[in-house]
Amino acid sequence: MPLKGDFHMHTSFSGDCATSPEVVVKRCLESGLDCIAVTDHNSIRGALEVRKLAASHPDFTVIVGEEVKSSQGDIIGLFLEEEVPKGLSPLETVRRIKDQGGLVVVPHPFDTIRRGPLSPAALREVLPYVDLIEVLNARTIIPRDLGRCRRLADETGITPVAVSDAHTPGELGSAWVEFGGFDGSAWSFKDSMKMGKIVGHRSTPLVHLVTAYVKVKKRFMPEVHS
């Protein structure tokens, strides 16, 4: 039986998400996910909290990740032990991830709606160090943008993955990778992804309105984790 993994999602430790770590664990289990990576914006605190909460579920694996805002766009690190500071150059961001034995993921590289993708020059610069690339990010609205991601993966041989990029509970389970499991290490995970199957669908564009609302609410009512 293949495992079901989603390797890009957020908790209330991101400035644009209100989903608590407790709800993330509950919803992921309900969605049949076996392995997840929590990748809050510029923070690993949510991932550490989710991993702690998930400890009572031995068949549910949580990878500590971070979606880092480099000086030229977003880069995801997986299998992190320490937080990577935001604002560093793309190459320095990649180096900080690799120095921890982590994996580098390019999130939503050609999304023409969002402001987060790496600049074209930065993408070319870091490609030699990239381990995984998102070819199905459920929050990418325009199908053509996803097609460009797939072509880049095909041209470079970089392993493709599917992710929900969930910022709300309802998005969890929208996109995932079916894979055969791994021994807990970053390199075993990377090898397993090479044989993974991309599954899922795009989320409704309305999820972006929710994100915008949460971002404004947190700015003026900062009682939620950020």
N, C-alpha and C positions, 0 to 999 in steps of 0.2 A: 504494500500500500504506500503510494508516494506521500511525502510530506507536503504541507501547504504553508508557504512562507511569504510574508510581506515585509519588505525591508526599508520602508520609508513611511513614518507616521509621527504624529505629534501629540503632546500632552499639554496640560495647562502651564507647563514650564516654558512653553513658547508664547511669545507676545501676541500671537494671532489665533490662539486655541484655548478653549475653556474646558476641554475634556480631562477629567482627573485621571491620574494613574490607575485608580481603582476601577473606573469605568472602562479604561483601555483594556485592562486584563479581562474583565467580565465580557466585554463585547468581542474581543478576539477569540476567547474560548467558545462563545456562542456561534461565531462565524466558522469554527472548525480550523482555525489557524494553529499550526504546530510550532512555528518558529517566526519570531518577529524581530525587527530592529527598530528601536525607538530613536528618532533622529530630530530632537528639538533644535530650534534655531539657537546656535551659539551656546549650547548648554548640554551637559550630560546628566544633569540632576534628575530630570524626569525619567531617563532611561535607567538610572540606578534605582530609582524608587519602584519602577515597574518590575525590574528584575528581582528586587526584594519581595514584592508582593506575589510574584509568580513562583517563588521558591517552593510553595506548597503544592505545585502542579509539576511533578517530575517529568512529564512528557511534553512540557511547554517550555521552549527555549527562548530566552530574551538576549539579544545582542545589544551591547551599548554602542550607540552611534551619536552623531552630531551633524547637523546641517550647518556648515560654517560659512558665514558671509565673508568671503575674501575681498580684497580690494577691487576685484573685477568680476564678482559673481559667486554663486553658491557652489560649494564642494561638500560632499558627504564623506565622512570617515566612519568606518565600521570597525568593531573590535577595539574600542578605545579604552584606555585606562585613565587618561587625563584629558581635560577639556582643551580644545585648540582655540586660541584667541581669535576673535574676528578682526578683520581689517588688515590681515597680513597679505602679502602678494600670493597669487595662486600657487607658485612654485614653493614658497615657504610653507603655505598651508599643507600642500601635499607632503612636504618633507616632515612636518610635525606629525602627520598621520602615519607615514611609513616608519618613522623613528619609534613608534609604539608597537610596531608589528601589525598595524591596521591595514585595511583595504580602502582604496580610493574609489568613490562612485561619482559619476557625473549625473546630477539630477536634471530632469527636464531641459536638455541642452538647447533645444530649438523652439521653446515656447515663446511665441510672438506676443502673447497677451501679458505674461508676467514680467516683472523687472529683475527677477533673480538669476536667470541663466548666465553662465560665463560669457564674457565677450568672445567674439570669434578668435581674436589673437590669443587670448588666455587659454581657450579650448585647445588650439593647436599646440600651445606650449606644454600643457600638462598631459596630453594624450599618451605619450610614451609611458607614463606612470599610472595610468588609469586601469583598474581591475574590472570594473563593471560599469555598464551604462544603461540608463533607464530607456527602454524602447516603448514601454506602456506605463505612463504616469496617468492615473485616472483623472487627475485634475487638469490635464492638458485639454483644452477645449477644441482645438482645430486638428482634425485628423491628419492633414498634410504635415503638421509639425511632428507628429509621431512617425510618419513615414520617413522623414529626414533622419530621425533618431535610428530607425531600423537600418537605413542605408549606411549610416556612419558605423554602426556595429558590424555590418557585413563587410564593409571596406577595410576596417581596421583589425577585425578578428577579436575585438573586445567583447567579452561575454555580456549578453543582454539580460535584463531583468524587468519584471513587471511589479509595480508598487501602487498602493492606494494614495500615498501622500495625504493620508486622512488627517483632517483637522476637526472633524466631528465624528461622533460614534457611528452614525449611519453609513459613513464612507468605508469603514473597516470591512474587509471582505469583498471589496469591489474589484481588486486586481491582485494577483499573486503569482508565485512561481511554484510549480509542482516539481519536487526534486527528491533525491533518494536518501537524504540525510548526510550527516558529517560527524566527525569525532569531537567537535567543539572548538577546533583551531581555525584560524582565519584561512589558512591555505587549504585545508580540507574542505572548508565551506566554498572557497573559490572553485576548486575542482568539481565539487558537486553541482555548482551553478552551470557549468559548461554543458551538462546534460539536462538542465532544467527545461520545463515547458511553460511558455508564457500563457497566462489565462486571465480573463477578466474583461472589463468594459470601462468606458469613460463615465465619470460621475456627472450629474447634472451641473450645468454652469452656476446654478443658484448657490452652490456651496461657497463660491467666492464672495457672495453677498454676506453670508454668515461670518466668514473670516473677517471681512471689512468691519462688520458690526462689532465683533469681539475685540478687534484691535482698538477701535475707538473707545469701547467700554472700559478696557483695561487701562487706557491712557488716562481716563478721567475718574475711574473707580477702581484703583489698583489693589483691590482686596484679593484678587485671584493671583495664583502663582505667575511669575513672569521673570 
